[in-house]
Amino acid sequence: MKDKQAVELLWARSRQERFPKLLGIEILEIAPGFAKVAMDFREDMTNIFGMLHGGAVFSLLDEAFQLACNAHGEVAVALQLSIYYLAPAEVGARLIAEAKETNATRKTALYDAQVYQADGKRIASGQALAYRKGQPLPLDGQGRLISTKP
């Protein structure tokens, strides 16, 4: 599968993915080894202290990572993802996450990831490791998941 076709299929698939919709995650950019996504910090995303819940930040970063590592056109899954929370986000802030491939082998790929507010304030930094399964993305021409069961 060509990179351009994989990116188009991931755009189509992302419009069908339910979990990111719960958080209002918007896909801004997808390219092989890179992705940028965004969400707005809503009041219903707060933790017990009224700050943005760490799980929301992690989910935003993970969505960027997922798209970046699968944009090569083959199935890649997370082996590990580390996140460092650097500063609290401001309620109502537009948050952006970027994941960028920094090293790749035939079976693994390493990604640096950042979460920041639209004004540039850094919220979190992370690193993720993907395992490349060597299988084409199981998506049809409209980005729908194809059953891989016999």
N, C-alpha and C positions, 0 to 999 in steps of 0.2 A: 504494500500500500504506500503510495506517495505521501510525503509530508503534507502537501496542500489538501489532499483528499482527507487525511486524518484530521486536520484542523477543522475542515468543514463538517465532518461527522461529529466531532466533539462539540462544536457550536450547537448543532442540532440536538445532540444528546443532552447538553447542559440545559436546554430549554424544557426538557422533560424531567430532569432530576428534581425530586421533591424536597430533600432535606435543605439544600441551599435556599429554596423558596421560603422556608420557614423563617430564615434569618434575613431574607431580603437581599441575598447575595446576587450581585450583578457581574456578569463576565465582561471585562473591558478589552482584553487582548489574549490571544492564544497564538503561540508559535512553537515549533519544535524546541523543547528545552526551556520554554519561557511562558509564563502566564501572569496576567494581572486581573484581579477581581476587586470588588468594592462592596461595602454595605454601610448603611447609616446606623449609628448607635442610637437605638430606641430605648425608651424608658423601660420597656418590658425585658430588656437584656441585662438588667442590673443584678448584682449579687447581693448578699446580705448587708453589705456596707454601702449600697447605692452606686457602686462603681461597675463598669462594664465587666460582665462575667468572663473569666478566663477561658471558659469553654467556647464562647462566641468568638474570641480572638483566635483560638486554636482552630476552630472550624473554618474561619476565613482563610487562614494560612494554609490549612490542609486542602482547601478547594483549589487554591492557586497551584499548589504542589501537584495535586492529582491531574490537573489539566496540562501542566508543563511536561510531566513525565510521560503522559499518554499521547502527546501530540506528535510523537515519532511514528505512530501508527501501529504500535504493538502494545499488548497488555503489560502494564507496569503497576505493581502494587507496593505499598509502603512496607518497608522493613523496620524503619525507625524514624521518629520525628521528635526533635528536641526543640523546645521553645523557651525563650527567656523573656520575661515580662519586664519592660524597661521603664514605663511610665503609664499612669492612668490616662485613659481617653476621656475627652470631655463629652458630656451628654449632648446628643445632637450632631456630633462630629461625623463627617464622612471618613470612613476608614478604608484604606487601600492596602492590599497585600500583593506582593510580587514574589514569584519563585523563579530562580534562574539556575540552570544546570551549570555546574562548575567542573565536573569530571564525569566521564562515562566510560564504561567497559561494555563488553558484549552482554553481561548479565546484571550489572548494577549501574546506578547513576546517583551522583551526589548533587544536592541542591542547596543553595543559600536562599533564605526567604526573609522578607521584611514586612512588617505591618506598620503603617504610619497614617497619620491624619492627613487630610487634604492640604492642610497648612504646613506640612512637612515634619511635624512633631513625631518622633519615633515612639511607637507603642510597644513593639515586640520584635525580636529577632530570632531566627530559627535555622535549623539545618535538618535536612531530610535525606534519607537513603531509600532509593527505589530498587526493587528487584524486577528485572525484565524477563518475562516468562517466555519470550520467543514465539508468541502467538499473535496473530492479527487481531485488531479490535473486533469484538463480536457485535458489530453494528450493521444494520442494513443501510440502504441509501438515504433513509430519512432519519438516521441516528437512533433507530429503535433497537433495543437489545435483542439479539438473536439467541435463542435457546442453545446452550452448548451441551445439553444433556442428550444421550443417545435415544 
